[in-house]
Amino acid sequence: MLKNLQKRYALSEQGAKDLIKGCLACLLQNLSFMLPVGLLYSFVSDMMGGGVTGGRTVFYIAGCAVCVGLILLTTYLQYNATYFATYVESGVRRITLAERLRQIPLSFFGKKDLSDLTSTIMADCTFLEQSFSHFIPELAGSVLSTTLVAVSLLFWDWRMALAALWVLPVSFGIVGFSARVQERLSQKAMDAKLACADGIQECLETLRDLKADNAEQSYLRGLETKIRAVERRSIVNEFGLAAFVVTASLILKLGIATVALAGSVLLVRGSLDVLTFFLFLLVASRLYDPLQGALQNLAAIISTRTNIARMNEILDHPIQQGDSRLTNEGCDIVFDHVGFSYNDGEAVLRDVSFTAKQGEVTALVGPSGGGKTTVSRLAARFWDCTRGQITVGGMDVSKTDPEVLLSLFSIVFQDVTLFDNTILENIRIGNKNATDEEVLAAARLANCDVFAEQLPDGWNTNIGENGCALSGGERQRISIARAFLKNAPILLLDEATASLDVENETLIQSALSRLIADKTVLVIAHRMRTVAGADKIVVLDGGRVAEEGAPDELLLRNGIYAHMVELQNESRNWTLK
């Protein structure tokens, strides 16, 4: 049962247990609300039987006190078992989703929008928080308490019980049969919200380009269309929900009428006493109010399926696992007939084989889209290859824990990611245990001191979201400083000097020459002069190794590499006219 609840509602094991406790607490609360009905029935019975004596007066006063006490106690238990437990589970669910995302291959993120994932962790969790504190426990408590009361009524008088209970399966059936309609409406509403969130995020991220191209008004018109679509979808979704719930509620209210009608007929025939008639009227008036709320809760629970499915998509996604021990002998990177596809049928790499030896610089060059960046990501196991094998020092990377494997790599990406923190702390990402002196030494090797010491707070200057206070070259130098600080045996450089001017590029290349000693270095570059001093060049074209060898050898072959060098030499003579 616990496993089923965990899967059905994306809960932790403790969350499933707390959900059961919440349902039982709601059951006790609903039953406590039925106690005054029994007490009132007994009081009316005494009044019709000759009045209430002194002893019975004490009984009723004590009975009222007990009813109030039990209602307060069960309400307290219900509040603690639903609200407090739900808030704890909501935090656990968010942490679990974030932890799962940390273990999922990066290929998953290539297929998902970041605003979609953010919405899952924040908005979906918030919606389910409301479901588990209001909807599910109250629905379960109402159904269970109604079942117990219904069985009691059937034993009391089955004719009046049928008159009171026939509306229940009809009402719940109407809401239950609306499940598919609600799921479709909820999915369309969710799609509209995600499209709107994407549009808003894109607008904020590209505002500079929109202004530069005078495209603000046209873009905002499109964004307004998405906002209106959210509005329309929300109205349709609410109407679709209300249509079924209101219809079911109207039928539920017929129960009181059928109880009154059936009771009147039986009373006239003499087959029903007034007291029993009064009892069923009391029970019916108390029975239908919580059930009307239960119908709304059922509809709300059905609509949560979309949110739960989005969470389970993350929780059920395969994770990257492997040996937590490094068994490599050396750090030679070997690609052995490797194939890879981001999507089914779209091969990015086809039968790629080469070796990047330790102590050498291996450069990956070739036309855009040839698979250079993909090769470097596969080596660090950001993705797993679909065919062939990749080894580091003879160790199969696909069988090694990704975090353990990455301890061997220092990576400088083409697109630098910085955090809203100081320069010092951004560099310290490379080695969280590094001292300030070690961080500063790495920063100076990457020539970060040239700009950092001129800032108002020096190294402790906050650089803003993703380093927005810095230039592109300054941001890239911080990324290079991280690689110096980590000082791992394998170095991946993806256009590491692309945003630097000629002077700084020369300084960085000089520093990199000191860094790469005895390391396995994979360099991705489009500037041919950047890789002219490499020990080995691998030319990738169309996902295959087209050429391989030393720079001088490839120039003599007069192939793709030689053609790329020739084109870049020609571009130096280009001038504005």
Salt bridges, closest charged atoms under 4 A:
GLU13 OE2 - LYS17 NZ 3.84
ASP46 OD2 - ARG56 NE 2.86
GLU99 OE2 - ARG102 NH2 2.26
ASP116 OD2 - LYS112 NZ 3.08
ASP116 OD1 - ARG310 NH1 2.62
ASP124 OD2 - ARG310 NE 2.66
ASP157 OD2 - ARG159 NH2 3.12
GLU183 OE2 - ARG305 NH1 2.57
GLU216 OE2 - LYS211 NZ 3.18
GLU224 OE2 - ARG228 NH2 3.97
GLU231 OE1 - ARG228 NH1 2.95
GLU313 OE1 - LYS112 NZ 3.14
ASP316 OD2 - LYS7 NZ 2.36
ASP323 OD2 - ARG325 NH2 3.26
ASP336 OD1 - HIS337 NE2 3.63
ASP351 OD1 - HIS337 ND1 2.65
ASP384 OD1 - ARG381 NE 2.71
GLU403 OE2 - ARG102 NH1 1.64
GLU425 OE2 - ARG428 NH2 3.08
ASP436 OD1 - ARG428 NH2 2.57
GLU453 OE2 - ARG444 NH2 3.52
ASP494 OD2 - ARG377 NH1 3.60
GLU495 OE2 - HIS526 ND1 2.41
GLU505 OE1 - ARG527 NH1 2.57
GLU505 OE1 - ARG529 NH2 2.76
GLU548 OE2 - LYS536 NZ 2.63
